């Protein structure tokens, strides 16, 4: 195995700590309030998700990747090409699932917890509802089985993917020129800031989390000339920031005048 699950976890913890320290020193938004409390709450949700994921979902992933049939078993490709195709297949599915989590009213109820964060930092990159994790992993397991995708290749993808997710959620900026170069290939901080806007026409864009090409191909790419003006969050969910209220977000009704919640059956 090129990298073990434990090694991947250590790498990601290191990335999170590094980004957290960096954004404390060089914050993009210098108006961030209660940063420690914000991080503790998000990490509480992350820890809860990690327990459930390892106990209930990891065995499902292992089972799905133990299939002796599937595309890669038939094709018998060089391992480097197989790794590349694995990354591309999973990333396309991740993009499609992200779009569906925005468009489907039931899925949106779970995903909106991630968007309800009113102040975004590196910990926001792993702030997802456990219901979204369960749905996403179950869908991915179908791809893993059909493709006969190797577990070690999934670990590599997840490590790179999650490291970039933590990075583009961090309260940082690369500067306009460097950000433009970075997002030619990967999802950048300025690109993802638009996705967390409280304006629906903006947060229904930039669905990619690793390769930016999918947004360009499917015309969901959008960039802001002034990322400093972007306001994060979901109107009506500003108070849903404690661990308990985050976990119960999918089951609450909110009153909102903003189109992000009332349009398309959302709410």
Secondary structure as GFF3:
##gff-version 3
##sequence-region A 1 267
A	DSSP	alpha_helix	5	25	.	.	.	ID=ss1
A	DSSP	alpha_helix	35	52	.	.	.	ID=ss2
A	DSSP	pi_helix	53	57	.	.	.	ID=ss3
A	DSSP	alpha_helix	58	64	.	.	.	ID=ss4
A	DSSP	alpha_helix	71	75	.	.	.	ID=ss5
A	DSSP	alpha_helix	79	103	.	.	.	ID=ss6
A	DSSP	alpha_helix	105	115	.	.	.	ID=ss7
A	DSSP	three_ten_helix	122	126	.	.	.	ID=ss8
A	DSSP	alpha_helix	130	147	.	.	.	ID=ss9
A	DSSP	alpha_helix	151	169	.	.	.	ID=ss10
A	DSSP	alpha_helix	176	182	.	.	.	ID=ss11
A	DSSP	alpha_helix	189	195	.	.	.	ID=ss12
A	DSSP	alpha_helix	200	203	.	.	.	ID=ss13
A	DSSP	alpha_helix	213	217	.	.	.	ID=ss14
A	DSSP	three_ten_helix	227	229	.	.	.	ID=ss15
A	DSSP	alpha_helix	243	247	.	.	.	ID=ss16
A	DSSP	three_ten_helix	249	251	.	.	.	ID=ss17
A	DSSP	alpha_helix	259	262	.	.	.	ID=ss18
A	DSSP	three_ten_helix	263	265	.	.	.	ID=ss19
###
